Amino acid sequence: MLFVIDGLGWEQLQAHRHLAPTMSSMVGGPITTVAPTTTATALTSITTGLTPGEHGLIGYRIDVGGDVLNVLRWHTDGPGDARRQHEPQRLQPFAPFMGETVPVVSKGELERSSFSAAHLRGCNPVGWRAPSSLAVSVGEQLRAGAPFVYAYYDGVDKIAHERGFGPYYDAEITAADRLVADVIGVLPADAVLVVTADHGQVHVGDRLVTPDAAMMRLVHHSSGEGRFRWLHARSGAATELAAAAAAAHSDVAWTVTREQTLDEQWFGPVVSPPVQARLGDVALVARDDVSFDDPADSGPFQLVCRHGSLTSAEVYVPLIAAAG
């Protein structure tokens, strides 16, 4: 079975080995996740086996025909029902798990979400209401004969976002490790548990960067997220915008054009024209532990830890295994 622990980067796991004896004893090591290092993109790559350039959910907030769609919430700032205007199955047309019907053990409230329809459609949802139920549900599915089970847990990511690194994060790492131990405890003798993650984290805190005002006069709108902010240029201003972004923010970020990301295959070797159209003209990709502010991207609270960029703390995730 595969267990995805949202937000558990390899570097964070190594720094907290003393709090995670079960995961620290498992075999394996670090692998790289996708760009951008964000949940919507990485989970879709995990379930479909495709690069972001292929499956098309190429960020947290993506430009779809002029609408900026928040992929996790499947929400735009425009009128109308985003699910009707941007059908999940059309925006991400590839079946997960090679078309197999796989039990998916995750939070019950995620079962009917539009993002689940985009990256988990056709699967067998097995919702849990409390984390203690996760291992119980996994055990039931395996004993019923399921050859493969997919489980997802978001507690580490949520605590990092809301509380940052510190005592709350330490407590959550301890709890997540116990959850892994519980899953190992219900494995049949011939089963193997593989644990991975979608991305790591960096502690940003209040280190918010307000995008340069002169640069923003060249911007029609933004997409992406705080550590991988896409700037969509006003008509005819793309070249000038790239120069202005580099002049204003290259001290804390990599400033790259759409063409550079495609030439360097940031999103994989294949990026279809419809997916290319979802990218901005210039990206601000945070190199330091900062986040680029965007009022349209603010949630109910200020995020403390963040991700999305290409630093080692965000890119490296565990791929570790244990037998039953």
Residue frames relative to the residue before (quaternion, step in Angstrom):
aa qw qx qy qz dx dy dz
M 1.0000 0.0000 0.0000 0.0000 0.00 0.00 0.00
L 0.3172 -0.7294 0.5789 0.1797 3.54 -1.29 0.48
F 0.0959 -0.7851 0.6119 0.0055 3.54 -0.86 1.07
V 0.1298 -0.7909 0.5968 0.0382 3.58 -0.58 1.20
I 0.1190 -0.7723 0.6229 0.0374 3.56 -0.72 1.14
D 0.3586 -0.7799 0.4767 0.1894 3.54 -0.20 1.32
G 0.8554 0.2063 -0.1522 0.4500 3.55 -0.95 0.95
L 0.5597 0.6117 -0.3980 0.3926 3.60 1.23 -0.01
G 0.1308 -0.8145 0.5641 0.0372 3.57 -0.05 1.30
W 0.6331 -0.5480 0.3947 0.3782 3.54 -1.23 0.53
E 0.6753 0.4946 -0.3114 0.4498 3.59 0.87 -0.89
Q 0.6464 0.5006 -0.3313 0.4710 3.58 1.01 -0.70
L 0.6337 0.5233 -0.3347 0.4611 3.59 1.01 -0.75
Q 0.6623 0.5031 -0.3124 0.4589 3.59 0.94 -0.85
A 0.6682 0.5024 -0.3036 0.4572 3.58 1.02 -0.75
H 0.7563 0.3277 -0.1795 0.5371 3.60 1.23 -0.40
R 0.1862 0.8191 -0.5228 0.1454 3.59 1.12 0.61
H 0.6425 0.5451 -0.3295 0.4261 3.58 1.02 -0.74
L 0.6952 0.4351 -0.2638 0.5077 3.58 1.24 -0.41
A 0.7419 0.3516 -0.1820 0.5411 3.58 1.29 -0.20
P 0.0219 -0.8533 0.5208 0.0166 3.62 0.59 1.04
T 0.6360 0.5331 -0.3478 0.4363 3.60 0.99 -0.68
M 0.7135 0.4314 -0.2679 0.4826 3.58 0.73 -1.01
S 0.6308 0.5413 -0.3404 0.4396 3.59 1.06 -0.66
S 0.6871 0.4733 -0.2820 0.4737 3.59 1.16 -0.49
M 0.5464 0.6253 -0.3992 0.3886 3.59 1.24 -0.17
V 0.4746 -0.6708 0.4877 0.2950 3.59 -1.16 0.55
G 0.5274 0.6139 -0.4742 0.3466 3.56 -1.15 0.66
G 0.2110 -0.7749 0.5825 0.1252 3.54 -1.25 -0.38
P 0.7250 -0.4377 0.2986 0.4400 3.57 -1.22 -0.35
I 0.0685 -0.7309 0.6745 0.0779 3.51 -1.32 0.54
T 0.4806 -0.6464 0.4945 0.3266 3.59 -1.25 0.17
T 0.3487 -0.6998 0.5822 0.2228 3.52 -1.15 0.70
V 0.6720 -0.5091 0.3689 0.3913 3.59 -1.27 -0.28
A 0.3758 -0.6583 0.5860 0.2867 3.52 -1.40 0.00
P 0.5146 -0.2891 -0.8002 0.1062 1.47 -1.66 1.88
T 0.5423 -0.6244 0.4575 0.3268 3.55 -1.24 0.50
T 0.3775 0.7191 -0.4786 0.3337 3.52 0.47 1.25
T 0.6663 -0.5797 0.3039 0.3573 3.55 -1.07 0.81
A 0.6738 0.5155 -0.3193 0.4221 3.59 0.75 -1.00
T 0.6936 0.4729 -0.2710 0.4710 3.56 0.94 -0.89
A 0.7175 0.4714 -0.2671 0.4377 3.57 0.78 -1.03
L 0.6527 0.5034 -0.3372 0.4548 3.62 0.88 -0.81
T 0.6468 0.5114 -0.3288 0.4604 3.58 1.00 -0.74
S 0.6323 0.5036 -0.3335 0.4852 3.59 1.06 -0.64
I 0.6323 0.5299 -0.3367 0.4539 3.59 1.00 -0.76
T 0.7477 0.4210 -0.2432 0.4522 3.60 0.77 -0.97
T 0.7414 0.3879 -0.2368 0.4938 3.62 1.03 -0.64
G 0.3724 -0.7253 0.4933 0.3031 3.59 1.14 -0.56
L 0.5846 0.5900 -0.3519 0.4316 3.57 1.27 0.27
T 0.5396 -0.5911 0.4851 0.3522 3.55 -1.26 0.42
P 0.6537 -0.5048 0.3737 0.4221 3.60 -1.19 0.32
G 0.6423 0.5354 -0.3261 0.4410 3.58 1.03 -0.75
E 0.6700 0.4750 -0.2973 0.4869 3.57 1.18 -0.47
H 0.7647 0.3747 -0.2385 0.4667 3.62 0.68 -0.99
G 0.4581 -0.7684 0.3722 0.2471 3.59 1.21 -0.30
L 0.5932 0.5118 -0.3940 0.4805 3.63 1.20 -0.12
I 0.0277 0.9042 -0.4154 0.0948 3.43 0.68 1.32
G 0.8039 0.0827 -0.0954 0.5813 3.56 1.15 0.62
Y 0.6643 -0.4842 0.3937 0.4115 3.53 -1.37 0.06
R 0.7619 0.0593 -0.0244 0.6445 3.56 1.04 -0.87
I 0.0252 -0.8279 0.5584 -0.0462 3.57 -0.56 1.18
D 0.4661 -0.6593 0.5231 0.2726 3.52 -1.21 0.69
V 0.0203 0.7859 -0.6156 0.0553 3.56 -0.63 1.14
G 0.8344 -0.1766 0.0720 0.5171 3.55 -0.20 1.29
G 0.7485 -0.3739 0.2065 0.5072 3.56 1.09 0.68
D 0.6294 0.4639 -0.3366 0.5247 3.58 1.26 -0.27
V 0.2697 -0.7235 0.6051 0.1938 3.57 -1.05 0.75
L 0.1526 -0.8255 0.5430 0.0210 3.52 -0.34 1.36
N 0.2821 -0.6995 0.6320 0.1779 3.55 -0.92 1.01
V 0.3438 -0.8023 0.4496 0.1894 3.56 -0.26 1.30
L 0.6635 0.4999 -0.3258 0.4514 3.62 0.92 -0.76
R 0.7517 0.3491 -0.2025 0.5216 3.59 0.95 -0.81
W 0.2412 -0.7888 0.5091 0.2459 3.59 1.31 -0.39
H 0.4534 0.6651 -0.4270 0.4119 3.50 0.88 1.12
T 0.0993 -0.7491 0.6495 0.0842 3.54 -1.18 0.68
D 0.5520 -0.6004 0.4564 0.3557 3.55 -1.29 0.21
G 0.5745 0.6105 -0.3710 0.3995 3.58 1.27 -0.13
P 0.6345 -0.5307 0.3877 0.4068 3.58 -1.27 0.15
G 0.7074 0.4775 -0.3284 0.4046 3.54 -1.28 0.30
D 0.5955 -0.5686 0.4522 0.3431 3.49 -1.40 0.22
A 0.3944 -0.7491 0.4779 0.2342 3.58 -0.47 1.19
R 0.6201 0.5512 -0.3551 0.4306 3.59 1.06 -0.64
R 0.6600 0.4795 -0.3096 0.4885 3.59 1.08 -0.64
Q 0.6930 0.4781 -0.2762 0.4636 3.58 0.97 -0.86
H 0.7841 0.1364 -0.0520 0.6032 3.58 1.07 -0.74
E 0.1738 -0.8274 0.5279 0.0810 3.55 0.23 1.28
P 0.5245 -0.6716 0.4181 0.3146 3.59 -0.75 1.01
Q 0.6912 0.4958 -0.2920 0.4373 3.58 0.91 -0.88
R 0.6654 0.4679 -0.3110 0.4914 3.58 1.16 -0.44
L 0.6562 0.5106 -0.3199 0.4544 3.56 0.99 -0.78
Q 0.7565 0.1129 -0.0741 0.6399 3.58 1.16 -0.67
P 0.0991 -0.8886 0.4462 0.0398 3.60 0.23 1.26
F 0.6115 0.5972 -0.3474 0.3856 3.61 1.20 -0.16
A 0.4618 -0.6939 0.4868 0.2612 3.56 -0.93 0.96
P 0.4358 -0.6846 0.5093 0.2863 3.61 -1.00 0.73
F 0.8545 0.1867 -0.1251 0.4684 3.52 -1.35 0.40
M 0.6093 -0.6100 0.3302 0.3843 3.55 1.05 0.93
G 0.7049 -0.4919 0.2531 0.4439 3.55 1.10 0.75
E 0.5007 0.6491 -0.4315 0.3765 3.60 1.26 0.04
T 0.4246 -0.6715 0.5426 0.2728 3.58 -1.15 0.64
V 0.0278 -0.8349 0.5456 -0.0661 3.55 -0.22 1.35
P 0.4380 -0.6532 0.5316 0.3145 3.63 -0.96 0.71
V 0.1184 -0.7820 0.6110 0.0349 3.55 -0.90 1.02
V 0.1302 -0.8037 0.5800 0.0249 3.55 -0.42 1.28
S 0.2983 0.7332 -0.5523 0.2615 3.57 -0.32 1.29
K 0.7557 -0.3588 0.2703 0.4765 3.57 -1.29 -0.03
G 0.5406 -0.6560 0.4238 0.3126 3.55 -0.90 0.91
E 0.6713 0.5210 -0.3125 0.4245 3.60 0.98 -0.77
L 0.6188 0.5456 -0.3517 0.4424 3.59 1.24 -0.18
E 0.4756 0.7325 -0.4173 0.2513 3.58 1.20 -0.43
R 0.8074 0.2874 -0.1293 0.4987 3.59 0.84 -0.94
S 0.3871 0.7314 -0.4871 0.2793 3.57 1.17 0.33
S 0.5997 -0.5710 0.4198 0.3716 3.56 -1.20 0.47
F 0.6259 0.5225 -0.3529 0.4591 3.59 1.02 -0.68
S 0.6200 0.5162 -0.3466 0.4786 3.60 1.04 -0.68
A 0.6310 0.5209 -0.3355 0.4668 3.59 1.02 -0.75
A 0.6688 0.5087 -0.3020 0.4502 3.58 1.08 -0.67
H 0.8405 0.2228 -0.0975 0.4841 3.61 0.83 -0.88
L 0.7633 0.3223 -0.1889 0.5270 3.60 1.28 -0.11
R 0.3352 0.7777 -0.4910 0.2045 3.60 1.22 0.16
G 0.7692 0.3357 -0.2692 0.4724 3.53 -1.11 0.75
C 0.5739 0.5785 -0.3862 0.4323 3.57 1.26 -0.10
N 0.4864 -0.6370 0.5148 0.3043 3.55 -1.34 0.16
P 0.2213 -0.8123 0.5204 0.1427 3.63 -0.14 1.19
V 0.0561 -0.7619 0.6452 0.0027 3.54 -0.99 0.96
G 0.1102 -0.8651 0.4881 0.0351 3.55 0.20 1.29
W 0.1554 -0.7594 0.6215 0.1136 3.54 -1.15 0.70
R 0.3729 -0.7348 0.5323 0.1940 3.53 -1.21 0.65
A 0.7688 0.1389 -0.0841 0.6185 3.58 1.21 -0.49
P 0.6047 -0.5977 0.3730 0.3714 3.63 -0.97 0.74
S 0.5920 0.5902 -0.3692 0.4060 3.59 1.10 -0.63
S 0.6424 0.5374 -0.3201 0.4427 3.59 1.19 -0.46
L 0.5036 0.6904 -0.4247 0.2989 3.58 1.16 -0.46
A 0.7099 0.4451 -0.2734 0.4724 3.58 0.72 -1.02
V 0.6056 0.5515 -0.3580 0.4484 3.60 1.04 -0.71
S 0.6795 0.4823 -0.2890 0.4713 3.59 0.90 -0.92
V 0.6148 0.5375 -0.3468 0.4613 3.58 1.00 -0.76
G 0.6622 0.5155 -0.3022 0.4521 3.56 0.90 -0.94
E 0.6425 0.5264 -0.3217 0.4545 3.58 0.96 -0.84
Q 0.6719 0.4971 -0.3042 0.4570 3.58 0.92 -0.89
L 0.6708 0.4932 -0.3055 0.4619 3.59 0.92 -0.84
R 0.6657 0.4909 -0.3100 0.4688 3.60 0.96 -0.79
A 0.6413 0.5157 -0.3189 0.4703 3.57 1.18 -0.53
G 0.6316 -0.5909 0.3121 0.3929 3.58 1.27 0.03
A 0.3760 0.7194 -0.5087 0.2868 3.61 1.19 0.21
P 0.3631 -0.7580 0.4932 0.2245 3.62 -0.68 1.00
F 0.7862 0.0930 -0.0413 0.6096 3.58 1.23 -0.44
V 0.0607 -0.7787 0.6244 0.0100 3.57 -0.99 0.90
Y 0.1897 -0.7554 0.6202 0.0939 3.54 -1.06 0.89
A 0.0220 -0.7958 0.6051 -0.0119 3.57 -0.81 1.01
Y 0.1149 -0.7919 0.5996 0.0157 3.55 -1.13 0.77
Y 0.0073 -0.7872 0.6151 -0.0436 3.54 -1.01 0.96
D 0.1934 -0.8394 0.5047 0.0575 3.57 -0.74 1.07
G 0.3797 0.7793 -0.4528 0.2085 3.60 1.24 0.07
V 0.6450 0.5264 -0.3347 0.4414 3.60 0.94 -0.85
D 0.6627 0.5059 -0.3001 0.4635 3.57 0.91 -0.92
K 0.6689 0.5165 -0.3063 0.4381 3.57 0.88 -0.94
I 0.6806 0.4770 -0.2985 0.4692 3.59 0.86 -0.92
A 0.6322 0.5266 -0.3412 0.4545 3.61 0.96 -0.80
H 0.6536 0.5107 -0.3170 0.4599 3.58 0.93 -0.86
E 0.7692 0.4095 -0.2068 0.4448 3.56 0.77 -1.03
R 0.8175 0.2733 -0.0994 0.4971 3.59 0.98 -0.87
G 0.3902 -0.7120 0.4945 0.3103 3.57 1.19 -0.45
F 0.6631 -0.4550 0.3835 0.4540 3.54 -1.32 -0.25
G 0.4280 0.6620 -0.5166 0.3342 3.56 -0.97 0.86
P 0.8221 -0.2789 0.1545 0.4716 3.59 -1.21 -0.34
Y 0.6440 0.5065 -0.3395 0.4619 3.61 0.99 -0.71
Y 0.6465 0.5034 -0.3174 0.4773 3.57 1.01 -0.80
D 0.6261 0.5357 -0.3366 0.4557 3.58 0.96 -0.82
A 0.6624 0.5041 -0.3057 0.4622 3.57 0.92 -0.90
E 0.6656 0.5022 -0.3051 0.4601 3.58 1.01 -0.77
I 0.6124 0.5242 -0.3522 0.4756 3.61 1.02 -0.69
T 0.6337 0.5248 -0.3235 0.4672 3.59 1.00 -0.83
A 0.6739 0.4937 -0.2909 0.4664 3.58 0.93 -0.92
A 0.6529 0.5104 -0.3176 0.4607 3.60 0.97 -0.83
D 0.6382 0.5193 -0.3286 0.4638 3.58 1.02 -0.75
R 0.6327 0.5103 -0.3318 0.4788 3.59 1.01 -0.73
L 0.6187 0.5429 -0.3363 0.4575 3.58 1.07 -0.74
V 0.6323 0.5110 -0.3230 0.4844 3.58 1.01 -0.79
A 0.6444 0.5155 -0.3219 0.4641 3.58 0.95 -0.84
D 0.6366 0.5243 -0.3285 0.4605 3.58 1.03 -0.78
V 0.6442 0.5115 -0.3241 0.4672 3.59 0.99 -0.80
I 0.6304 0.5195 -0.3348 0.4697 3.59 0.94 -0.84
G 0.6525 0.5527 -0.3071 0.4176 3.57 1.03 -0.79
V 0.7243 0.4033 -0.2509 0.4998 3.62 1.14 -0.46
L 0.4675 0.6862 -0.4521 0.3259 3.61 1.24 0.02
P 0.4524 -0.6281 0.5482 0.3169 3.59 -1.05 0.67
A 0.6861 -0.5214 0.3240 0.3905 3.54 -1.23 0.47
D 0.7397 0.4026 -0.2291 0.4882 3.60 1.10 -0.62
A 0.5711 0.6029 -0.3740 0.4130 3.60 1.25 0.24
V 0.2050 -0.7566 0.6111 0.1097 3.55 -1.28 0.53
L 0.2445 -0.7400 0.6094 0.1457 3.55 -1.06 0.82
V 0.0821 -0.7571 0.6470 0.0377 3.55 -0.99 0.96
V 0.1356 -0.7881 0.5989 0.0437 3.57 -0.83 1.05
T 0.1086 0.7680 -0.6267 0.0747 3.55 -0.98 0.89
A 0.2861 -0.7401 0.5799 0.1847 3.57 -1.32 -0.13
D 0.5387 -0.6343 0.4582 0.3123 3.53 -1.30 0.29
H 0.7849 -0.1112 0.1125 0.5991 3.61 1.12 -0.61
G 0.4212 -0.6511 0.5532 0.3044 3.52 -1.36 0.08
Q 0.4338 -0.6892 0.5258 0.2456 3.57 -1.27 -0.39
V 0.0972 -0.7289 0.6624 0.1427 3.52 -1.36 0.28
H 0.4444 -0.6810 0.5178 0.2658 3.56 -1.14 0.71
V 0.1284 -0.8173 0.5611 0.0261 3.56 -0.40 1.27
G 0.1388 -0.8154 0.5474 0.1274 3.57 0.90 -0.86
D 0.7787 -0.3027 0.2399 0.4945 3.56 -0.87 -0.97
R 0.4387 0.6945 -0.4662 0.3283 3.60 1.20 0.33
L 0.1540 0.7944 -0.5578 0.1846 3.54 0.43 1.31
V 0.2298 -0.7652 0.5905 0.1135 3.55 -0.96 0.94
T 0.2790 -0.7376 0.5909 0.1702 3.54 -0.80 1.03
P 0.4556 -0.7017 0.4632 0.2924 3.61 -0.60 1.06
D 0.6054 -0.6031 0.3932 0.3393 3.54 -1.01 0.94
A 0.5034 -0.6947 0.4292 0.2824 3.57 -0.80 1.05
A 0.6573 0.5025 -0.3213 0.4606 3.59 0.92 -0.84
M 0.6302 0.5222 -0.3259 0.4733 3.57 1.03 -0.76
M 0.6869 0.5073 -0.2937 0.4295 3.58 0.89 -0.93
R 0.5642 0.5827 -0.4011 0.4258 3.60 1.18 -0.33
L 0.6621 0.4769 -0.2994 0.4945 3.58 1.27 -0.29
V 0.6250 0.5623 -0.3074 0.4458 3.57 1.34 -0.14
H 0.3460 -0.7245 0.5613 0.2006 3.54 -0.96 0.93
H 0.7529 -0.2126 0.1510 0.6042 3.58 0.98 -0.89
S 0.3625 -0.7187 0.5547 0.2106 3.56 -1.33 0.25
S 0.0623 -0.7513 0.6518 0.0823 3.52 -1.34 0.36
G 0.5686 0.5913 -0.4318 0.3749 3.60 -1.20 -0.27
E 0.4456 -0.6533 0.5246 0.3154 3.56 -1.06 -0.81
G 0.8031 -0.3906 0.1774 0.4135 3.53 -1.31 0.18
R 0.7721 0.3252 -0.1853 0.5136 3.59 0.99 -0.74
F 0.7386 0.1821 -0.1896 0.6208 3.59 1.29 0.20
R 0.0637 0.8493 -0.5125 0.1093 3.51 0.52 1.30
W 0.2128 -0.7663 0.5955 0.1135 3.57 -0.71 1.12
L 0.1798 -0.7544 0.6256 0.0846 3.54 -1.01 0.94
H 0.1775 -0.7754 0.6013 0.0752 3.56 -0.75 1.10
A 0.3556 -0.7998 0.4512 0.1744 3.54 -0.36 1.32
R 0.5351 -0.5497 0.5254 0.3681 3.49 -1.31 0.40
S 0.6924 -0.4994 0.3174 0.4129 3.56 -1.17 0.55
G 0.8491 0.1494 -0.1382 0.4874 3.56 -0.82 1.06
A 0.6528 0.5585 -0.3042 0.4115 3.60 1.26 -0.07
A 0.3561 0.7814 -0.4734 0.1963 3.62 1.20 0.08
T 0.6775 0.4894 -0.3032 0.4577 3.60 0.86 -0.91
E 0.6595 0.4959 -0.3018 0.4776 3.56 0.94 -0.88
L 0.6333 0.5350 -0.3294 0.4519 3.59 1.02 -0.75
A 0.6368 0.5282 -0.3350 0.4508 3.60 0.94 -0.82
A 0.6694 0.4881 -0.3001 0.4728 3.59 0.94 -0.85
A 0.6624 0.5060 -0.3091 0.4579 3.58 0.96 -0.85
A 0.6411 0.5241 -0.3266 0.4557 3.60 1.01 -0.78
A 0.6564 0.5047 -0.3110 0.4667 3.57 0.94 -0.85
A 0.6664 0.5078 -0.3037 0.4537 3.58 0.93 -0.87
A 0.7388 0.4473 -0.2359 0.4455 3.56 0.95 -0.86
H 0.8633 0.1947 -0.0234 0.4651 3.58 0.85 -0.93
S 0.4220 0.7196 -0.4731 0.2834 3.62 1.17 0.16
D 0.5376 0.6172 -0.4149 0.3972 3.62 1.22 -0.11
V 0.7971 0.2490 -0.1317 0.5341 3.61 1.14 -0.56
A 0.7932 0.2530 -0.1099 0.5429 3.58 1.24 -0.25
W 0.4434 -0.5896 0.5835 0.3396 3.48 -1.39 0.24
T 0.1269 -0.7780 0.6115 0.0689 3.58 -0.76 0.99
V 0.0455 0.8274 -0.5477 0.1154 3.55 -0.42 1.24
T 0.4202 -0.6868 0.5338 0.2584 3.52 -1.18 0.60
R 0.6639 -0.4710 0.3875 0.4327 3.55 -1.28 0.27
E 0.6571 0.5311 -0.3147 0.4325 3.57 0.91 -0.93
Q 0.6425 0.5211 -0.3308 0.4541 3.59 0.99 -0.76
T 0.6599 0.5013 -0.3219 0.4578 3.60 0.91 -0.86
L 0.6600 0.4906 -0.3128 0.4752 3.59 1.05 -0.70
D 0.6532 0.5153 -0.3194 0.4536 3.59 0.92 -0.87
E 0.7421 0.3960 -0.2100 0.4983 3.57 1.01 -0.83
Q 0.4146 -0.7653 0.4172 0.2614 3.56 1.37 0.21
W 0.0889 0.8267 -0.5454 0.1058 3.55 0.91 0.93
F 0.7805 0.3209 -0.1466 0.5161 3.58 1.02 -0.83
G 0.7011 -0.4050 0.2475 0.5321 3.54 1.30 0.34
P 0.6562 -0.5562 0.3472 0.3736 3.59 -1.23 0.35
V 0.7521 0.3071 -0.1790 0.5549 3.59 1.21 -0.46
V 0.1036 0.7492 -0.6475 0.0928 3.56 -0.79 1.09
S 0.3122 -0.7893 0.4992 0.1742 3.56 -0.28 1.25
P 0.6649 -0.5161 0.3498 0.4115 3.63 -1.14 0.47
P 0.6535 0.4936 -0.3561 0.4500 3.68 0.85 -0.69
V 0.6616 0.4820 -0.3105 0.4833 3.59 1.05 -0.70
Q 0.5985 0.5533 -0.3588 0.4548 3.61 1.02 -0.71
A 0.6480 0.5429 -0.3152 0.4314 3.56 1.04 -0.80
R 0.6220 0.5446 -0.3422 0.4465 3.60 1.22 -0.32
L 0.5965 0.5626 -0.3584 0.4463 3.59 1.26 -0.22
G 0.4693 -0.6387 0.5193 0.3196 3.54 -1.25 0.38
D 0.6459 -0.5163 0.3908 0.4045 3.56 -1.31 -0.20
V 0.7857 0.0766 -0.0070 0.6138 3.56 1.10 -0.78
A 0.1799 -0.7802 0.5905 0.1008 3.56 -1.03 0.83
L 0.2273 -0.7051 0.6550 0.1489 3.52 -1.17 0.79
V 0.0241 -0.8151 0.5764 -0.0525 3.58 -0.30 1.28
A 0.3710 -0.7903 0.4416 0.2066 3.55 -0.17 1.32
R 0.2274 -0.7654 0.5927 0.1058 3.54 -0.88 1.05
D 0.7055 0.3735 -0.2268 0.5580 3.57 1.12 -0.74
D 0.6179 -0.5484 0.4084 0.3881 3.59 -1.30 0.13
V 0.4021 0.6809 -0.4920 0.3642 3.53 0.56 1.28
S 0.2093 -0.7412 0.6175 0.1599 3.53 -1.36 0.16
F 0.3751 -0.7185 0.5399 0.2270 3.58 -1.00 0.83
D 0.4030 -0.7576 0.4714 0.2035 3.52 -0.60 1.22
D 0.0838 0.7486 -0.6552 0.0569 3.52 -1.22 0.70
P 0.3923 -0.7498 0.4738 0.2439 3.62 -0.38 1.16
A 0.6436 0.5318 -0.3310 0.4398 3.62 1.08 -0.62
D 0.7047 0.4476 -0.2430 0.4940 3.57 1.27 -0.35
S 0.4875 0.6728 -0.4374 0.3441 3.59 1.21 0.13
G 0.2949 -0.7543 0.5652 0.1570 3.54 -1.03 0.88
P 0.7760 -0.3453 0.2392 0.4705 3.56 -1.23 -0.43
F 0.7897 0.0999 -0.0706 0.6011 3.61 1.22 -0.28
Q 0.5688 -0.5901 0.4501 0.3545 3.54 -1.26 0.42
L 0.3760 -0.7350 0.5161 0.2281 3.58 -0.72 1.05
V 0.3455 -0.7437 0.5421 0.1835 3.56 -0.97 0.92
C 0.7432 0.1759 -0.1172 0.6348 3.57 0.87 -0.98
R 0.0572 -0.7973 0.6008 0.0080 3.56 -1.10 0.74
H 0.1372 -0.7613 0.6280 0.0850 3.51 -1.38 0.13
G 0.3580 0.7281 -0.5385 0.2275 3.56 -1.30 -0.01
S 0.7007 0.4683 -0.2603 0.4711 3.57 1.09 -0.74
L 0.5729 -0.6299 0.4427 0.2813 3.55 -1.38 -0.10
T 0.3223 0.7243 -0.5414 0.2799 3.59 1.04 0.67
S 0.6525 -0.5333 0.3559 0.4040 3.57 -1.17 0.45
A 0.6210 0.5578 -0.3476 0.4271 3.61 1.05 -0.67
E 0.7189 0.4202 -0.2390 0.4996 3.57 1.17 -0.58
V 0.7063 0.5061 -0.2614 0.4203 3.57 1.01 -0.86
Y 0.7327 0.4253 -0.2530 0.4673 3.61 0.90 -0.85
V 0.0142 -0.7858 0.6165 -0.0474 3.54 -0.86 1.09
P 0.5466 -0.6304 0.4231 0.3534 3.61 -1.12 0.47
L 0.0211 -0.7048 0.7040 0.0849 3.49 -1.38 0.42
I 0.1697 0.8035 -0.5316 0.2075 3.53 0.04 1.37
A 0.1606 -0.8163 0.5542 0.0280 3.56 -1.11 0.70
A 0.0185 -0.7580 0.6517 0.0208 3.51 -1.35 0.50
A 0.3766 -0.7173 0.5422 0.2231 3.55 -1.09 0.71
G 0.5818 -0.5956 0.4372 0.3401 3.52 -1.29 0.42
